[in-house]
């Protein structure tokens, strides 16, 4: 509980940092929770997990998005927040890994971890915005959201994955 409160306080400071607060500000956090899983027959097991989270530099992400799109990132209220979770015991594997935006998204991943992030999701919450057909105007909301998702996957997911592996 204390670690969660500390993370929340740091997150608020991080997101609301002034421009002169430095562009190198990145908030990193890792925990190793233990979950008790109880089956219908009443038996229980304990699962040990590793969870690593990075909240990237908000100002640098805003600058990047302003360069890449002609839109206003602030209007979309997106934060460069990405986390990775997986069992920390080597003999325990995830049956199917998934993508989450605080809740599960109907996208399976080829990685042995779950990825949670502040992705731009479509209204159905089953897909994230992409621009595979290159048919969005540069200032359109859909384009901004698709560029945001590429930004998270190309910049922040690799950084949090490296932290996750280092913390195992």
N, C-alpha and C positions, 0 to 999 in steps of 0.2 A: 504494500500500500504506500509506504514512504517513497519507494522508487517511482511509482506512478505519479505521485504528487510532484516529485522533483522533475520528472520528465515534462509534465504539463506546464509547470512554471517556466522551465527552460524553453519549451515550445512557444509559449506566449511571447517571451522576450525575443526569441529568434525571428518569429514571423513579423513582429512589429518593430524590428530593428531600424534605426535611422540609416540613411545612405552612408553617413560617415562612420558607421559602425563596422565597416570592413566588408569586403566582398568575399572573404575567405571563410565566412561563418557557415559551418555545416554542423548540424546536430546529429550525433551518433549515439545509438543506444542498443544494448543487447541484454537479454535476460535468458534464463534457463528454467522455465516453469515446469512443474510436474503436474500432470493431469490424471485424475482418478477416473477411469472409465468403468461404469457398472453395466453389466449385461442384463438382459431380461431375466436370466435365471438367478440373478443376485450375486454372481461372481464379479470380482473387480480386478482390474489391472492398473498399474501405474505406467504412464508414458512420460518420458523425459524429452523435452523439446528444446531446440535452440531457436531463438527469435532475434533477428537483427533488424534494426530500423535506421534509416537515414532520412533526415529532413534536409534537403539540399539548400543551397544558398538561394533564398527567395529573390533577392535583388538581381543576381546573375541570371536566374531563370527568366525573370521579367525582361531583362535586357535582351537575352537570346530570343525570346518570343517576339519582341518588338522588331528585331532585325529580320526574323524569318517570316513574320506576318505583318500585315498592315492593321491588325486589330488590337484591341485593348484586352490584355490578359486579366486585368483586375475585374472586368465585367464577368468573367467566368469563375472567379473565386477558386482558382487552382493553386495548390501548394505542392512543391516538389517533395512529396512524402512517399517513400517506398520501403517495404519491409519484406523479409524472407523468413520462412518458418519451415522447419523439418524436424523429425525426430533426431535427437542427438546420439542415440545408441546406434552403433554401426550395423547391427543385425536387424534393425527395424526400418522398413521402407514404406513410403507412401504408395498406396495402391494406384492412385491417379492424382497427379498434381494439378492444381488449378490456379486460375487468375482470380483475384479478388479486388473489389473496390469497396472495402469495408464489409460487403456481402459477396457471396460467390457470383461469378460471372460464368456463363456457359461456354467457357473456353478452356480446353485442356492444354497443358504445356508439356514440352518434351524434356523438362528438367526434373530432377529428383526433389524439388522443393515447391512449396506454395509461394506465390508472389502476391503481395497485397500492396496496392498503391492508390494514390489519388488520381486515378485515370479518368479521362473524360468518357463517360459511358452514354450509350444511346438511351432513349426514353424507356425502352423495354428492359434495360439493365442486363440484357443477354449478350451484348456486343460492345466493344469499344469503338470509338470513331477512328476510321482509317481513310486514307485517300489513295487507295490502290489504283483507281482509274484516273487519277489526276484531273478530276472534273470539277473541283471546287475553286471558286474565286479566292484570291489571296486574302481578301478581307472578310470572307464569309465565316460565320461562326463554326460551321462544320470543318472548314480548313484549319482554323485556329485549334480546334479540339484534336484534330488528327495530328497536327504538328506537335502539340503538347504530348500526346501519347508516344510519338517517336522520340521526343526529347527525354521522356522518362525512361524508355527502354534503352536508349543509346548512351545516356549519361548516368542516370541514377541507379538503374538496376545493376549494371556492372560494379558500381562502387559498393552497393550494399551486399552484393554477392561476395565480393572480395572480403568485406568485413565479416560476413557470416562464416566464411571458410577460415579466416584467421582466428575467430573466436571459438571454433569447435574444440 
